[in-house]
Amino acid sequence: MTHNPARLLSVAGELTIYTASEWKPRLLAPLLEGEHLELDLGAVQELDTAGLQLLLLAKKEARARGLTLLFCNHSPAALEAIELCGLAGFFGDPVLLSPTGP
């Protein structure tokens, strides 16, 4: 069985209620085309519950289609939102946690 490489898509700036409608087609299009997807979250400056809902939707869409959707290079803002909502287990992606202060 041949594994197709994932398309890499970088998410930059805000992934919030104000930008979710712009990001939705960009995140879902590769999945609707049957492509595996890897989202680089390294440049995410703000992530709110609307942005998390969009990531949840994309992950569920990928699973429903038998595709892989991975998140990588989590920014501090992305890590904080994912941890605050207890979603690390749902997403199931390895994250690099940086140590907090003393």
C-alpha positions as CSV (number, residue, x, y, z in Angstrom):
1,M,0.0,0.0,0.0
2,T,1.4,3.4,-1.0
3,H,1.0,6.3,1.4
4,N,0.5,9.6,-0.3
5,P,2.5,12.5,1.2
6,A,0.6,15.1,3.1
7,R,0.1,18.6,1.8
8,L,1.7,21.1,4.2
9,L,-0.4,24.1,5.0
10,S,0.8,26.9,7.3
11,V,-1.7,28.7,9.4
12,A,-0.5,32.2,10.3
13,G,-1.9,35.0,12.3
14,E,-5.3,34.6,14.0
15,L,-7.5,31.6,13.8
16,T,-10.5,33.2,15.6
17,I,-14.2,34.0,15.2
18,Y,-13.1,36.9,12.9
19,T,-11.1,34.8,10.5
20,A,-12.7,31.3,10.7
21,S,-14.8,31.9,7.6
22,E,-11.7,32.7,5.7
23,W,-9.8,29.7,6.9
24,K,-12.6,27.1,6.6
25,P,-12.4,26.5,2.8
26,R,-8.6,26.6,2.9
27,L,-8.5,23.9,5.6
28,L,-11.2,21.7,4.2
29,A,-10.4,21.9,0.4
30,P,-7.4,19.5,0.5
31,L,-9.5,17.0,2.5
32,L,-12.4,17.2,0.1
33,E,-9.9,16.5,-2.7
34,G,-8.8,13.4,-0.9
35,E,-5.4,14.7,0.3
36,H,-3.7,14.0,3.5
37,L,-2.9,17.3,5.3
38,E,-0.4,18.6,7.8
39,L,-1.1,21.9,9.4
40,D,1.8,23.9,10.6
41,L,0.5,26.0,13.6
42,G,3.8,27.7,14.3
43,A,2.7,31.1,13.2
44,V,-0.7,31.1,14.9
45,Q,-0.8,34.2,17.1
46,E,-4.3,33.8,18.5
47,L,-6.6,30.8,18.6
48,D,-10.1,31.0,20.2
49,T,-13.0,28.6,20.5
50,A,-14.2,29.3,16.9
51,G,-10.7,28.4,15.6
52,L,-10.6,25.3,17.7
53,Q,-14.0,24.3,16.4
54,L,-12.7,24.7,12.9
55,L,-9.7,22.4,13.7
56,L,-12.1,19.9,15.2
57,L,-14.2,20.0,12.1
58,A,-11.2,19.4,9.9
59,K,-10.0,16.5,12.1
60,K,-13.4,14.9,12.0
61,E,-13.7,15.4,8.2
62,A,-10.3,13.8,7.7
63,R,-11.3,10.8,9.8
64,A,-14.6,10.4,8.0
65,R,-12.8,10.3,4.7
66,G,-10.0,7.9,6.0
67,L,-7.4,10.7,5.6
68,T,-4.7,11.9,7.9
69,L,-4.7,15.4,9.4
70,L,-1.7,16.2,11.5
71,F,-0.9,19.4,13.4
72,C,2.8,20.3,13.9
73,N,5.0,23.1,15.2
74,H,2.4,24.3,17.7
75,S,2.8,28.0,18.6
76,P,2.5,29.0,22.3
77,A,-1.0,30.4,21.5
78,A,-2.1,27.1,19.9
79,L,-0.7,25.1,22.8
80,E,-2.4,27.3,25.3
81,A,-5.9,27.0,23.6
82,I,-5.6,23.3,23.1
83,E,-4.5,22.6,26.7
84,L,-7.1,25.0,28.2
85,C,-9.9,23.1,26.4
86,G,-8.4,19.7,27.1
87,L,-8.2,18.8,23.4
88,A,-4.7,17.4,23.2
89,G,-6.0,13.8,23.5
90,F,-8.7,14.3,20.8
91,F,-6.2,15.7,18.3
92,G,-3.7,13.0,19.2
93,D,-0.8,14.9,17.7
94,P,2.6,15.0,19.4
95,V,3.3,18.4,20.8
96,L,6.5,20.0,22.1
97,L,5.7,21.5,25.4
98,S,8.1,24.2,26.5
99,P,8.7,24.5,30.2
100,T,7.0,27.3,32.0
101,G,8.7,29.7,34.5
102,P,10.5,28.8,37.7
